[in-house]
């Protein structure tokens, strides 16, 4: 029973870790996309000729709006990542607690078996002594 609970806690820990990794990966993708938008704004946000001058303002507004949307999504995902980090800590705490208890039970069982073996050996020795 305790082994099953420990395995379940370990599985939950792996799931929490994978969920957090997925969130952080998505945040990194959005940050890279935001950096690309910022770079495009820097590179293409200046007018080089009179023909493109009327369109630069719209371009700058569109890029800044895109940047704000990305910043909002990143902030939302970072909040989710903080909650997932807390959940991961809880999963880790549970998994280590169950693992510690399981180790203690296994140690106690091994000690009990050793004491039984020693008692049997002693009993066998006494039985031989009595026979002689």
C-alpha positions as CSV (number, residue, x, y, z in Angstrom):
1,X,0.0,0.0,0.0
2,X,2.7,2.5,1.0
3,X,4.7,1.5,-2.1
4,X,1.7,2.3,-4.3
5,X,1.2,5.7,-2.6
6,X,4.9,6.5,-3.0
7,X,4.7,5.6,-6.7
8,X,1.6,7.8,-7.1
9,X,3.4,10.7,-5.4
10,X,6.4,10.3,-7.7
11,X,4.1,10.2,-10.7
12,X,2.4,13.3,-9.6
13,X,5.8,15.0,-9.0
14,X,6.8,14.1,-12.6
15,X,3.5,15.5,-14.0
16,X,3.9,18.7,-12.0
17,X,7.5,19.1,-13.3
18,X,6.4,18.5,-16.9
19,X,3.6,21.0,-16.6
20,X,5.9,23.7,-15.2
21,X,8.5,22.9,-17.9
22,X,5.8,23.3,-20.6
23,X,4.7,26.7,-19.1
24,X,8.3,27.9,-19.0
25,X,8.8,26.8,-22.6
26,X,5.8,28.7,-23.7
27,X,7.0,31.8,-21.8
28,X,10.3,31.5,-23.6
29,X,8.6,31.2,-27.0
30,X,6.5,34.3,-26.3
31,X,9.5,36.3,-25.0
32,X,11.4,35.4,-28.2
33,X,8.4,36.5,-30.3
34,X,8.3,39.7,-28.3
35,X,12.0,40.3,-28.8
36,X,11.5,39.8,-32.6
37,X,8.7,42.4,-32.6
38,X,10.9,44.8,-30.7
39,X,13.8,44.2,-33.1
40,X,11.5,44.7,-36.1
41,X,10.2,47.9,-34.5
42,X,13.7,49.1,-34.1
43,X,14.9,48.1,-37.6
44,X,11.8,49.0,-39.6
45,X,10.3,51.8,-37.5
46,X,12.2,54.5,-39.3
47,X,11.2,56.0,-42.6
48,X,13.8,55.8,-45.3
49,X,11.8,57.6,-48.0
50,X,8.8,59.9,-48.5
51,X,6.8,57.0,-50.0
52,X,6.9,55.0,-46.8
53,X,6.4,57.9,-44.4
54,X,2.6,57.6,-44.2
55,X,2.7,53.9,-43.3
56,X,5.4,54.1,-40.6
57,X,3.0,55.4,-37.9
58,X,0.5,52.5,-38.5
59,X,3.4,50.1,-38.4
60,X,4.7,51.4,-35.1
61,X,1.2,51.3,-33.6
62,X,0.7,47.8,-34.8
63,X,4.0,46.6,-33.5
64,X,3.5,48.2,-30.1
65,X,0.0,46.7,-29.8
66,X,1.5,43.3,-30.6
67,X,4.2,43.9,-28.0
68,X,1.6,44.8,-25.4
69,X,-0.5,41.6,-26.3
70,X,2.6,39.5,-25.9
71,X,3.6,41.2,-22.6
72,X,0.1,40.5,-21.3
73,X,0.2,36.8,-22.3
74,X,3.7,36.5,-20.8
75,X,2.5,38.1,-17.5
76,X,-0.5,35.7,-17.4
77,X,1.7,32.6,-18.0
78,X,4.3,33.8,-15.4
79,X,1.5,33.9,-12.8
80,X,0.5,30.4,-13.8
81,X,4.1,29.4,-13.6
82,X,4.4,30.7,-10.1
83,X,1.3,28.7,-9.1
84,X,2.8,25.6,-10.8
85,X,6.0,26.1,-9.0
86,X,4.1,26.1,-5.7
87,X,2.3,23.0,-6.7
88,X,5.7,21.4,-7.7
89,X,7.1,22.2,-4.2
90,X,4.1,20.6,-2.6
91,X,4.4,17.5,-4.9
92,X,8.1,17.3,-4.0
93,X,7.3,17.6,-0.3
94,X,4.7,14.8,-0.5
95,X,7.0,12.5,-2.6
96,X,9.9,12.9,-0.2
97,X,7.7,12.4,2.9
98,X,6.3,9.2,1.5
99,X,9.7,8.1,0.4
100,X,11.2,8.7,3.8
101,X,8.4,6.8,5.5
102,X,8.8,3.9,3.0
103,X,12.5,3.8,3.7
104,X,11.9,3.8,7.5
105,X,9.4,0.9,7.1
106,X,11.8,-1.1,4.9
107,X,14.6,-0.5,7.5
108,X,12.4,-1.6,10.3
109,X,11.4,-4.7,8.4
110,X,15.0,-5.6,7.6
111,X,15.9,-5.1,11.3
112,X,13.0,-7.3,12.3
113,X,14.0,-10.0,9.9
114,X,17.6,-9.8,11.1
115,X,16.5,-10.2,14.7
116,X,14.3,-13.2,13.7
117,X,17.2,-14.8,11.9
118,X,19.5,-14.2,14.9
119,X,16.8,-15.7,17.2
120,X,16.5,-18.8,15.0
121,X,20.3,-19.2,14.9
122,X,20.4,-18.9,18.7
123,X,17.6,-21.4,19.1
124,X,19.2,-23.8,16.7
125,X,22.5,-23.5,18.7
126,X,20.7,-24.1,22.0
127,X,18.9,-27.1,20.5
128,X,22.2,-28.7,19.4
129,X,23.7,-28.0,22.8
130,X,20.7,-29.7,24.5
131,X,20.9,-32.7,22.3
132,X,24.6,-33.4,23.1
